[in-house]
Amino acid sequence: MKAVHCPRIGIIGAGGHGREVAQTVARVNGADDRSPRRELAGFFDDNCDDARVKRLGFEILGPCASADLPCLVGIGSGAIRRTFDEVVETAPPTIDMSALVGDDVTIGPGAVVFANAMITTNISLGRHVHIGRGASIGHDSVVRDYASVMPLGSISGGVTIGEAAFIGTGALIRQGLTIGAGATVGMGAVVLQDVAPGATVVGNPARQIG
């Protein structure tokens, strides 16, 4: 994947998830040539104690609505990332230096692939998709815009993750399934059947609770 030049960016959201995005940008700047090196100007956030941000050497540049730079959205909710995508210029994708990204993989603008994730082959990641630490996406899968796969989530081959769906930490998704748009798969769930749009499933085997 060819790196796109983007010299100066911001991050929307200075909470824990946003600070993890910042750390990924820093690691890319240090050692990786698959994502563009870029200057991280700071964070845009509406209500944040900036002491933790300052310890990272950054500052709060202003409220989210004032963002005037291309941005990554450092917020765990895909639905919220979608709202910012409609009003803020999007930065190119960011791929951690330790992530393994195979051949024939497309990664959309604003996406973040965190440390030790594995993206195998013939995979499409949409706009502002977040693939968490140590998560894996199997061959021939599609992760649509604004979806989130949290740390250690394991997506088998041929799976479709719908727009703004949320896959919780350590969840397992069987091959060939479809997780509907806006669905939530709970932490550690073992999903053996398709999940309807907007549904919430939990447990082993996963059952719908909402």
C-alpha positions in Angstrom: 0.0 0.0 0.0 1.5 3.3 -1.1 2.0 5.9 1.6 0.1 9.2 1.1 1.9 12.4 2.2 0.0 14.2 4.9 2.4 16.4 6.9 0.2 17.6 9.7 -2.8 16.0 11.3 -5.0 16.2 14.4 -6.9 13.6 16.5 -10.5 14.0 17.4 -11.0 12.8 21.0 -8.3 12.9 23.7 -9.6 10.0 25.9 -7.9 6.7 26.2 -8.7 5.5 22.7 -7.5 8.8 21.2 -4.3 8.6 23.1 -3.8 5.0 21.8 -4.2 6.4 18.3 -1.6 9.0 19.0 0.8 6.3 20.2 0.2 4.4 16.9 1.0 7.5 14.9 4.2 8.0 16.9 5.3 4.4 16.2 4.7 4.8 12.5 6.8 8.0 12.5 9.6 6.0 14.2 9.9 3.0 12.0 7.2 2.2 9.4 7.1 3.0 5.7 3.6 1.6 5.0 1.8 4.7 6.4 2.9 8.2 5.8 5.0 9.9 8.5 3.0 12.9 9.7 3.3 15.6 12.3 0.7 15.2 15.0 -0.3 18.7 15.9 -2.5 17.7 18.9 -6.0 16.8 19.9 -9.5 18.3 19.4 -11.8 17.6 22.4 -14.8 19.2 23.9 -14.3 18.2 27.6 -10.9 16.8 28.6 -8.5 17.0 31.4 -5.4 17.7 29.3 -2.8 16.6 31.9 -2.5 13.1 30.3 -2.2 14.7 26.8 0.5 17.1 28.0 2.5 14.1 29.4 2.6 12.8 25.8 3.9 16.1 24.7 0.7 17.4 23.0 -2.0 19.8 23.7 -5.7 20.3 23.3 -6.0 22.5 20.2 -9.7 23.4 20.7 -13.2 21.8 20.7 -14.0 19.2 18.1 -16.0 21.6 16.0 -12.9 23.8 15.5 -10.8 21.0 13.8 -9.1 22.6 10.8 -6.7 19.8 10.0 -7.0 16.4 8.4 -7.9 14.2 11.4 -8.0 10.6 12.6 -11.0 10.1 14.9 -9.8 8.6 18.2 -13.2 7.5 19.5 -14.2 3.9 20.0 -17.8 4.3 18.7 -18.1 3.8 15.0 -21.4 5.8 14.9 -19.6 8.8 16.4 -16.7 8.4 14.0 -19.3 8.6 11.2 -20.6 11.9 12.4 -17.1 13.4 12.4 -16.4 12.0 8.9 -19.2 14.1 7.6 -17.7 17.4 8.9 -13.9 17.0 9.3 -11.3 16.3 6.6 -10.0 12.8 7.0 -6.4 11.8 7.4 -4.9 8.8 5.5 -5.0 5.4 7.3 -2.5 4.6 10.0 -0.9 1.1 10.3 1.2 0.2 13.4 4.7 -1.0 12.6 4.0 -4.3 14.3 0.8 -5.1 12.4 1.0 -7.8 9.7 -0.9 -6.7 6.5 -0.9 -9.2 3.7 -1.3 -8.9 0.0 -4.5 -7.6 -1.8 -5.7 -5.6 1.2 -7.4 -2.2 0.9 -7.6 0.1 3.8 -9.8 3.2 3.7 -9.1 6.8 4.8 -9.1 7.4 8.5 -8.7 3.7 9.4 -6.3 2.7 12.2 -4.7 -0.7 12.5 -3.2 -1.0 16.0 -0.2 -3.0 17.3 0.1 -6.7 16.5 -3.1 -6.9 14.4 -3.1 -9.4 11.5 -4.9 -8.6 8.2 -4.3 -11.6 5.9 -5.4 -11.5 2.2 -8.2 -10.2 -0.1 -9.6 -8.0 2.7 -11.3 -4.6 2.5 -11.3 -2.2 5.5 -13.6 0.8 5.0 -13.4 4.4 6.1 -12.5 5.0 9.8 -12.4 1.3 10.6 -10.5 0.5 13.8 -8.7 -2.9 14.2 -7.6 -3.2 17.8 -4.4 -4.6 19.3 -3.8 -8.2 18.5 -7.0 -8.6 16.5 -7.1 -10.7 13.3 -9.1 -10.5 10.1 -9.2 -13.7 8.0 -9.0 -14.0 4.2 -11.8 -12.6 1.9 -13.4 -10.6 4.7 -15.0 -7.2 4.4 -15.1 -4.7 7.3 -17.4 -1.9 6.3 -17.1 1.8 7.2 -16.8 2.8 10.8 -16.8 -0.7 12.2 -14.6 -1.5 15.2 -12.9 -4.8 16.1 -11.6 -4.5 19.6 -8.3 -6.0 20.9 -7.9 -9.8 20.3 -11.1 -10.1 18.3 -10.8 -12.9 15.8 -12.7 -12.7 12.5 -12.5 -15.9 10.4 -12.4 -16.0 6.6 -15.2 -14.7 4.4 -16.9 -12.7 7.1 -18.7 -9.4 6.5 -18.8 -6.8 9.3 -21.5 -4.2 8.7 -21.2 -0.5 8.9 -20.5 0.8 12.4 -20.7 -2.7 13.9 -18.8 -3.2 17.2 -16.9 -6.5 17.8 -15.9 -6.6 21.5 -12.6 -7.6 23.0 -11.7 -11.3 22.5 -14.9 -12.1 20.4 -14.7 -15.0 17.9 -16.6 -14.9 14.6 -17.1 -18.1 12.6 -16.2 -18.2 8.9 -18.7 -17.0 6.3 -21.0 -15.0 8.7 -22.5 -11.5 8.4 -22.6 -9.2 11.3 -25.2 -6.6 10.5 -24.8 -2.8 10.4 -24.8 -1.3 13.9 -24.7 -4.7 15.6 -22.8 -5.2 18.9 -20.9 -8.4 19.7 -20.0 -8.6 23.3 -16.6 -9.2 24.8 -15.6 -12.8 24.5 -18.7 -13.9 22.5 -18.5 -16.9 20.2 -20.6 -16.1 17.2 -21.8 -19.1 15.2 -24.7 -17.5 13.3 -25.4 -14.3 11.4 -26.2 -11.3 13.6 -29.0 -9.0 12.6 -28.5 -5.3 12.0 -28.6 -3.4 15.3 -28.7 -6.5 17.4 -26.6 -7.1 20.5 -25.3 -10.7 21.1 -23.3 -12.1 24.1 -22.0 -15.4 25.4 -20.8 -18.8 24.2 -22.5 -19.6 21.9 -23.6 -16.0 21.3 -27.3 -15.2 22.0 -29.2 -12.1 21.2 -30.1 -9.9 24.2 -31.1 -6.7 22.4 
